[in-house]
Amino acid sequence: MPPVNRSVKRVVRGVPQRNAATLPLLAQPKALIAYVATVVALEVVLAGYLLVHTPIRVSELVLFAAVLACGAACVEAIRRLGMPAGVVRDLLSAWWLPVALLLPSIYALLAPIPLYALLQLRVRRTLVFRRVLNAAAIGLSGAAAGVVFRWFVPEPLGNPSAWLGDGRSLMAAVGCGVLFAVTSTALVAVAAYSATPELRWRDVLWDGESLLLDLVELCVGVLVTLVCAMSTLLIAVTLPPVILLQRSLLHQQLQAAARTDPKTGLLNAPAWQREADAEIARALRGDEDLSVLIVDIDHFKRVNDAHGHLVGDQVLVGVATMLTHQLREYDLVGRFGGEEFVVLLPKADLAEACRVAERLRNQVARMVLPAEGPATVAVTISVGVALLRAHGRDLIELLAAADLALYQAKDAGRDRVSVPAQPTAADRALVDRPAQAPSLRWRLAGEREDMA
C-alpha cells in the first residue's frame, strides 16, 4: 500500500520545546490535521465497537497470529536489506488481504498496528502521524473489503472447500482485493492533496509503475489468501516466495532511490548530469535545439533563519513540485543541492526557454506556503538560461554560461530571467577562479572527477 506521496514528505529536526511549531502534525495545514484526525478517530471508534461485539475463536486467533508472524518476518527482511527515504513499496499487503477477507473485521483493523510499529522501530523512523494514518487507512480499507467479501462467502473459514471451487466466490475475492487497494490508495491520496493542494490528483493516485506494482501486490495477496483458507499450516509455504519477491522489489527501488534527491524527489546531481550528457549528445547528432536553466531561490537563507529548516524544506518541496508540474514529461529536472535546481529543455530554442523560465518565475511568485501559526511564506526565483551551441557545446560550458547569467540576474535585483551577456574580463575572471565564485561549472567538474 503506497504511503503519502513523496512530494509532500517533510524533514523533521529535533527541537527541545514541544509547541505547535515543533510537533510535526500540528505544523501541517489545517485541512490535513482535520483529515488525519477524522480517519484515525473512525478507526479507533470502529475498533472499539468491534472489540466488544466480536466473539473470540481460537482458529481465527491462530490464523491471525500466523499472518502477523509472517508479516514480522518480512519486516525483518526489509531491515536487513535497508529501506532509506524514497523507497515506498514493501509488499506487506500480501498479509493484509488474507486477514481482511478470512477473519472478522476487528482483525483487519488491528493487523496494521503491530507491523507498522515494527517498521517504525526496526526499519526506519518517519513522522509518526504518517505511520498512524497509513495504518488507519489500511485497517478501514481491509474492514470494508472483508464486509463485502463475507456478503458473498459468509463463513470463509468454516467450509473453505465449498467456496474455493466456486468461480463466483473466487472472483469476489479478487474484486474485494481491488476494493481494498483502491480504498487504501484513495484515503492516503486525500491526505497528500490536503498537505499540498497544488498537486494534481493524478500525481497522488497512480502512474503506470505504481499501478503495475499494485496489480502484483493484489495477485500475491489473493494467492496467500487462498492458501490460508485451505490450511493455516500452509502459510509457511508462502513466506519464502513473498520475501524473495519483496527483496527483488526493494532492490529495484534502492537503485531508483540512488538517482533521486531524497528531499524533493527530483533527480540528484550525478543522475541529472548523466541524462543531460546523453540528451546533449543526441541534440548535437540531430542538429536540434536544447536549452539549460539554472533556477535559484532568492534569499533562501532568510527563510531558514526566520522560520526554521522545516519551513525551508517545505519551500524546497513546493518549488520542486511546481517545476515538475510546469514542465513537459521529457524535460529533465534536478536538484544540485541547497536551493539550486537545474532544468534541461530538449528541442527548446532560446525564445522558448525564456518563455518557460518566465512561466516558472511567475508561478513561484504566486506560491504561498504555510509557516508557523497563521504566518505564510512567499519566495521568488532567479533563472539563468543558456542555449546549446550559442553558449557552449557540452554540459560544463552550458552550465557555466547559465551560471553566469544567474549571477547577472542576482546582481540586477533578483526575481528575473537572464541570458548570458557578452562576458567582460571581470566576468571571465569570476568564472575562472572557483575559489572566489564556487560556480556550478567547477562543482560539476569536481563531481565528474569523483564519479571517475
C-alpha positions as CSV (number, residue, x, y, z in Angstrom):
1,M,0.0,0.0,0.0
2,P,1.6,3.3,-1.0
3,P,2.1,5.8,1.7
4,V,1.8,9.6,1.4
5,N,3.1,10.9,-1.9
6,R,6.8,11.6,-1.7
7,S,6.2,15.2,-2.9
8,V,4.7,16.1,0.5
9,K,7.4,14.4,2.7
10,R,8.8,16.6,5.4
11,V,12.2,16.6,7.2
12,V,11.8,17.0,11.0
13,R,14.6,18.3,13.1
14,G,14.7,17.8,16.9
15,V,13.8,20.9,18.9
16,P,13.7,21.0,22.8
17,Q,10.4,22.9,23.1
18,R,7.2,21.0,22.3
19,N,4.9,23.6,20.8
20,A,2.8,23.8,17.7
21,A,5.8,24.7,15.6
22,T,7.8,21.6,16.6
23,L,5.1,19.0,16.6
24,P,5.0,17.6,13.0
25,L,1.3,17.1,12.7
26,L,0.3,20.4,14.2
27,A,2.8,22.2,11.9
28,Q,0.9,20.8,8.9
29,P,-2.0,22.6,7.0
30,K,-5.3,22.6,8.9
31,A,-7.0,20.6,6.3
32,L,-4.5,17.8,6.7
33,I,-4.8,17.9,10.5
34,A,-8.6,17.6,10.3
35,Y,-8.5,14.8,7.8
36,V,-5.9,12.7,9.8
37,A,-7.9,13.2,13.0
38,T,-11.1,12.1,11.3
39,V,-9.6,8.9,9.7
40,V,-7.9,7.9,12.9
41,A,-10.9,8.6,15.1
42,L,-13.1,6.5,12.8
43,E,-10.6,3.6,13.0
44,V,-10.5,3.9,16.9
45,V,-14.2,4.1,17.3
46,L,-14.9,1.2,14.9
47,A,-12.2,-1.0,16.5
48,G,-13.6,-0.3,20.0
49,Y,-17.1,-1.2,19.0
50,L,-16.0,-4.5,17.3
51,L,-13.7,-5.5,20.2
52,V,-16.8,-5.6,22.4
53,H,-19.1,-7.3,19.9
54,T,-16.9,-9.8,18.1
55,P,-16.7,-13.3,19.7
56,I,-13.2,-14.8,20.1
57,R,-12.5,-18.1,18.2
58,V,-9.3,-20.0,18.7
59,S,-8.9,-20.9,15.0
60,E,-9.2,-17.2,14.0
61,L,-6.7,-16.2,16.6
62,V,-4.2,-18.8,15.4
63,L,-4.5,-17.6,11.8
64,F,-4.2,-14.0,12.9
65,A,-1.0,-14.8,14.8
66,A,0.4,-16.8,11.9
67,V,-0.2,-13.9,9.5
68,L,1.3,-11.4,11.8
69,A,4.4,-13.6,12.3
70,C,4.9,-13.8,8.5
71,G,4.5,-10.1,8.3
72,A,7.1,-9.6,11.1
73,A,9.5,-11.8,9.2
74,C,9.0,-9.6,6.1
75,V,9.7,-6.5,8.2
76,E,12.9,-8.1,9.5
77,A,13.9,-8.9,5.9
78,I,13.3,-5.3,5.0
79,R,15.5,-4.2,7.9
80,R,18.4,-6.4,6.8
81,L,18.3,-5.1,3.2
82,G,17.7,-1.5,4.3
83,M,14.8,0.9,3.4
84,P,16.1,4.5,3.1
85,A,13.9,7.5,2.3
86,G,12.4,7.3,-1.2
87,V,11.7,3.6,-1.0
88,V,7.9,3.3,-0.5
89,R,6.7,-0.2,-1.5
90,D,7.1,-3.0,1.0
91,L,4.7,-5.8,-0.2
92,L,3.2,-6.1,3.2
93,S,-0.3,-6.0,1.6
94,A,0.3,-9.7,0.9
95,W,-0.6,-10.2,4.6
96,W,-3.3,-7.5,4.9
97,L,-5.6,-9.2,2.4
98,P,-5.9,-12.7,4.0
99,V,-6.7,-11.0,7.3
100,A,-9.3,-8.8,5.7
101,L,-11.1,-11.5,3.7
102,L,-10.9,-14.5,6.0
103,L,-11.2,-13.0,9.5
104,P,-13.8,-10.7,11.2
105,S,-13.3,-7.0,10.6
106,I,-11.7,-6.4,14.0
107,Y,-8.6,-8.3,12.9
108,A,-8.3,-6.2,9.7
109,L,-8.4,-3.0,11.9
110,L,-5.8,-4.3,14.3
111,A,-3.4,-6.0,11.9
112,P,-1.5,-2.9,10.6
113,I,-0.8,-1.6,14.1
114,P,1.9,-4.0,15.2
115,L,3.5,-4.3,11.8
116,Y,3.8,-0.5,11.3
117,A,5.1,-0.2,14.8
118,L,7.8,-2.7,13.8
119,L,8.6,-0.7,10.7
120,Q,8.9,2.5,12.8
121,L,11.1,0.9,15.4
122,R,13.2,-1.6,13.4
123,V,13.4,-0.3,9.9
124,R,13.2,3.5,9.5
125,R,11.8,6.2,11.7
126,T,9.5,8.7,10.0
127,L,6.8,11.1,11.0
128,V,4.5,9.2,13.5
129,F,1.3,10.7,12.1
130,R,2.1,9.3,8.7
131,R,2.5,5.8,10.1
132,V,-0.7,6.2,12.1
133,L,-2.6,7.5,9.0
134,N,-1.3,4.6,6.9
135,A,-2.3,2.0,9.5
136,A,-5.7,3.5,9.8
137,A,-6.2,3.7,6.1
138,I,-5.2,0.0,5.7
139,G,-7.4,-1.0,8.6
140,L,-10.5,0.7,7.3
141,S,-9.9,-0.5,3.8
142,G,-9.5,-4.1,4.9
143,A,-12.6,-3.9,7.1
144,A,-14.6,-2.6,4.2
145,A,-13.3,-5.3,1.8
146,G,-13.9,-8.0,4.4
147,V,-17.6,-6.9,4.9
148,V,-18.2,-7.1,1.1
149,F,-16.5,-10.5,0.8
150,R,-18.5,-12.0,3.6
151,W,-21.6,-11.0,1.8
152,F,-20.7,-13.5,-0.9
153,V,-19.0,-16.0,1.5
154,P,-20.5,-15.7,5.0
155,E,-18.1,-18.2,6.7
156,P,-14.8,-18.3,4.6
157,L,-13.0,-20.5,7.2
158,G,-16.0,-22.7,8.1
159,N,-16.1,-24.7,4.8
160,P,-13.3,-23.4,2.6
161,S,-13.6,-26.3,0.0
162,A,-17.1,-25.1,-0.8
163,W,-16.1,-21.6,-2.0
164,L,-12.6,-22.3,-3.2
165,G,-14.0,-24.3,-6.0
166,D,-16.7,-21.7,-6.8
167,G,-15.7,-19.3,-9.6
168,R,-18.1,-16.6,-8.4
169,S,-16.5,-16.7,-4.9
170,L,-13.0,-16.5,-6.3
171,M,-14.0,-13.5,-8.5
172,A,-15.5,-11.9,-5.4
173,A,-12.1,-12.4,-3.6
174,V,-10.3,-10.7,-6.5
175,G,-12.9,-7.9,-6.6
176,C,-12.6,-7.3,-2.9
177,G,-8.8,-7.2,-3.3
178,V,-9.3,-4.4,-5.9
179,L,-11.7,-2.6,-3.5
180,F,-9.0,-2.8,-0.7
181,A,-6.3,-1.4,-3.0
182,V,-8.5,1.4,-4.4
183,T,-9.8,2.4,-1.0
184,S,-6.5,2.5,0.8
185,T,-4.9,4.4,-2.0
186,A,-7.7,7.0,-2.1
187,L,-7.6,7.5,1.7
188,V,-3.9,8.3,1.5
189,A,-4.2,10.4,-1.6
190,V,-6.7,12.7,0.1
191,A,-4.1,13.3,2.8
192,A,-1.4,14.1,0.2
193,Y,-3.7,16.5,-1.6
194,S,-4.7,18.1,1.8
195,A,-1.0,18.7,2.5
196,T,-0.2,20.1,-0.9
197,P,-3.3,21.4,-2.7
198,E,-1.3,22.4,-5.8
199,L,-0.8,18.8,-6.6
200,R,-2.8,17.2,-9.4
201,W,-4.9,14.2,-8.5
202,R,-3.0,12.0,-11.0
203,D,0.2,12.8,-9.1
204,V,-1.2,11.4,-5.8
205,L,-3.1,8.4,-7.2
206,W,-1.5,6.2,-9.8
207,D,1.0,6.3,-12.6
208,G,1.9,3.3,-14.8
209,E,4.6,1.9,-12.5
210,S,2.5,2.2,-9.3
211,L,-0.5,0.6,-11.0
212,L,1.6,-2.3,-12.1
213,L,3.0,-2.7,-8.5
214,D,-0.5,-2.6,-7.1
215,L,-1.5,-5.4,-9.5
216,V,1.4,-7.5,-8.4
217,E,0.5,-6.9,-4.7
218,L,-3.1,-7.8,-5.4
219,C,-2.2,-11.1,-7.1
220,V,0.2,-12.1,-4.3
221,G,-2.4,-11.2,-1.7
222,V,-5.1,-13.2,-3.3
223,L,-2.8,-16.2,-3.7
224,V,-1.8,-16.0,0.0
225,T,-5.5,-15.7,1.0
226,L,-6.4,-18.9,-0.9
227,V,-3.5,-20.8,0.7
228,C,-4.5,-19.6,4.2
229,A,-8.1,-20.6,3.5
230,M,-7.0,-24.2,2.7
231,S,-4.9,-24.6,5.8
232,T,-3.2,-22.3,8.4
233,L,-0.1,-24.5,8.3
234,L,0.4,-23.9,4.6
235,I,1.0,-20.2,5.3
236,A,4.7,-21.1,6.0
237,V,4.9,-22.2,2.3
238,T,4.0,-18.7,1.1
239,L,6.6,-16.9,3.2
240,P,9.8,-17.7,1.3
241,P,8.5,-16.6,-2.2
242,V,6.9,-13.4,-0.7
243,I,10.2,-12.5,0.9
244,L,12.1,-13.2,-2.3
245,L,9.7,-11.0,-4.3
246,Q,9.9,-8.3,-1.7
247,R,13.7,-8.3,-1.8
248,S,13.6,-8.0,-5.6
249,L,11.2,-5.1,-5.3
250,L,13.2,-3.3,-2.7
251,H,16.4,-3.8,-4.6
252,Q,14.9,-2.1,-7.7
253,Q,13.6,0.8,-5.5
254,L,17.0,1.2,-3.9
255,Q,18.5,1.6,-7.3
256,A,15.9,4.2,-8.2
257,A,16.4,6.0,-4.9
258,A,20.1,6.3,-5.6
259,R,19.2,8.5,-8.6
260,T,16.9,10.9,-6.7
261,D,17.2,13.7,-4.2
262,P,15.5,12.4,-1.0
263,K,14.2,15.8,0.0
264,T,12.4,16.8,-3.3
265,G,12.2,13.6,-5.3
266,L,13.9,15.2,-8.3
267,L,17.0,13.7,-10.0
268,N,20.1,14.2,-7.9
269,A,23.2,15.9,-9.4
270,P,25.0,12.8,-10.7
271,A,21.9,11.3,-12.2
272,W,20.8,14.6,-13.9
273,Q,24.3,15.0,-15.3
274,R,24.4,11.6,-16.9
275,E,21.0,12.0,-18.5
276,A,21.8,15.6,-19.6
277,D,25.0,14.5,-21.2
278,A,23.1,11.9,-23.2
279,E,20.4,14.5,-24.3
280,I,23.1,17.0,-25.4
281,A,24.9,14.3,-27.5
282,R,21.5,13.4,-29.1
283,A,20.8,17.0,-29.8
284,L,24.2,17.6,-31.4
285,R,23.8,14.5,-33.6
286,G,20.3,15.5,-34.7
287,D,21.2,19.2,-35.1
288,E,18.3,20.1,-32.6
289,D,17.9,22.9,-30.2
290,L,18.4,22.4,-26.5
291,S,18.5,24.8,-23.5
292,V,19.6,24.7,-19.9
293,L,18.1,26.6,-17.0
294,I,19.6,27.2,-13.5
295,V,17.0,28.1,-11.0
296,D,17.9,29.6,-7.7
297,I,15.5,30.6,-4.8
298,D,16.1,34.2,-3.8
299,H,17.1,34.9,-0.2
300,F,16.5,31.3,0.8
301,K,18.8,31.7,3.9
302,R,16.4,34.3,5.2
303,V,13.6,31.7,5.1
304,N,15.6,29.2,7.1
305,D,16.7,31.9,9.6
306,A,13.2,33.4,10.1
307,H,11.0,30.3,10.0
308,G,13.3,27.3,10.6
309,H,14.5,24.5,8.4
310,L,11.2,22.6,8.4
311,V,9.6,25.5,6.6
312,G,12.7,25.8,4.4
313,D,12.3,22.2,3.4
314,Q,8.6,22.9,2.6
315,V,9.7,25.7,0.3
316,L,12.1,23.4,-1.5
317,V,9.4,20.7,-1.9
318,G,6.9,23.3,-3.1
319,V,9.3,24.7,-5.7
320,A,10.3,21.2,-6.9
321,T,6.6,20.2,-7.2
322,M,5.8,23.4,-9.2
323,L,8.8,22.8,-11.5
324,T,7.7,19.2,-12.4
325,H,4.1,20.4,-12.9
326,Q,5.0,23.2,-15.3
327,L,7.4,21.3,-17.5
328,R,7.0,18.6,-20.1
329,E,7.4,14.9,-19.2
330,Y,10.6,14.6,-21.1
331,D,12.2,17.7,-19.6
332,L,15.0,16.9,-17.1
333,V,14.6,18.5,-13.7
334,G,17.2,18.0,-11.0
335,R,18.4,19.5,-7.7
336,F,22.1,20.4,-7.4
337,G,22.0,21.0,-3.7
338,G,21.0,23.8,-1.5
339,E,18.4,26.0,-3.1
340,E,19.6,25.4,-6.7
341,F,17.7,23.5,-9.4
342,V,18.7,22.7,-13.0
343,V,16.4,22.1,-15.9
344,L,17.2,20.7,-19.4
345,L,14.8,21.5,-22.2
346,P,15.2,19.4,-25.3
347,K,14.1,20.9,-28.6
348,A,13.7,24.4,-27.0
349,D,15.4,27.4,-28.6
350,L,16.3,30.5,-26.7
351,A,13.0,32.2,-27.1
352,E,11.1,29.1,-25.9
353,A,13.5,28.6,-23.0
354,C,13.0,32.2,-21.9
355,R,9.2,31.8,-22.1
356,V,9.4,28.6,-19.9
357,A,11.7,30.4,-17.4
358,E,9.3,33.3,-17.2
359,R,6.4,31.0,-16.6
360,L,8.3,29.2,-13.8
361,R,9.2,32.6,-12.2
362,N,5.6,33.8,-12.3
363,Q,4.3,30.5,-10.8
364,V,6.8,30.5,-8.0
365,A,6.0,34.2,-7.2
366,R,2.3,33.2,-6.8
367,M,3.0,30.3,-4.4
368,V,2.1,30.8,-0.7
369,L,3.3,28.2,1.7
370,P,2.2,27.8,5.4
371,A,4.6,28.7,8.2
372,E,4.3,28.8,11.9
373,G,0.8,29.6,13.1
374,P,-1.1,32.0,10.7
375,A,2.1,33.1,9.0
376,T,2.9,32.2,5.4
377,V,6.0,32.2,3.2
378,A,6.4,33.6,-0.3
379,V,9.6,33.3,-2.3
380,T,10.9,34.3,-5.7
381,I,13.4,32.7,-8.1
382,S,16.1,33.9,-10.4
383,V,16.8,32.0,-13.6
384,G,19.9,31.8,-15.8
385,V,19.3,30.5,-19.4
386,A,21.9,29.0,-21.8
387,L,21.4,27.6,-25.4
388,L,23.3,24.7,-26.9
389,R,25.9,25.9,-29.5
390,A,25.3,29.6,-28.8
391,H,26.7,29.3,-25.3
392,G,28.5,26.0,-25.3
393,R,28.7,22.6,-26.9
394,D,28.9,20.4,-23.8
395,L,27.2,20.3,-20.4
396,I,30.0,22.1,-18.4
397,E,30.1,25.0,-20.9
398,L,26.3,25.3,-20.8
399,L,26.1,25.3,-17.0
400,A,28.9,27.8,-16.8
401,A,27.0,30.1,-19.2
402,A,23.7,29.6,-17.3
403,D,25.5,30.2,-14.0
404,L,27.0,33.4,-15.3
405,A,23.5,34.5,-16.4
406,L,22.2,33.6,-13.0
407,Y,24.8,35.8,-11.3
408,Q,23.7,38.7,-13.6
409,A,20.1,38.2,-12.6
410,K,21.1,38.3,-9.0
411,D,23.2,41.5,-9.5
412,A,20.2,43.1,-11.3
413,G,17.9,42.7,-8.4
414,R,16.7,39.0,-8.4
415,D,13.3,37.7,-9.4
416,R,14.1,37.8,-13.0
417,V,15.3,35.7,-16.0
418,S,18.7,36.4,-17.6
419,V,20.6,35.2,-20.7
420,P,24.4,35.4,-20.7
421,A,25.6,38.7,-21.9
422,Q,29.0,39.0,-23.7
423,P,31.3,38.4,-20.7
424,T,33.7,41.1,-19.7
425,A,37.2,40.5,-18.5
426,A,35.9,40.6,-14.9
427,D,33.2,38.1,-15.6
428,R,35.7,35.7,-17.2
429,A,37.9,36.0,-14.1
430,L,35.0,35.4,-11.8
431,V,34.1,32.1,-13.6
432,D,37.7,31.0,-14.0
433,R,38.5,31.4,-10.3
434,P,36.5,28.8,-8.3
435,A,37.9,30.0,-5.0
436,Q,36.1,33.3,-5.4
437,A,32.9,32.0,-7.1
438,P,32.1,28.3,-6.5
439,S,30.0,28.1,-9.6
440,L,28.2,25.0,-11.0
441,R,30.9,24.7,-13.6
442,W,33.5,23.9,-11.0
443,R,31.2,21.9,-8.8
444,L,30.1,19.7,-11.7
445,A,33.7,19.2,-12.8
446,G,34.6,18.1,-9.3
447,E,31.6,15.6,-9.3
448,R,32.9,14.2,-12.6
449,E,36.3,13.6,-11.0
450,D,34.6,11.9,-8.0
451,M,32.5,9.7,-10.3
452,A,35.5,8.7,-12.3
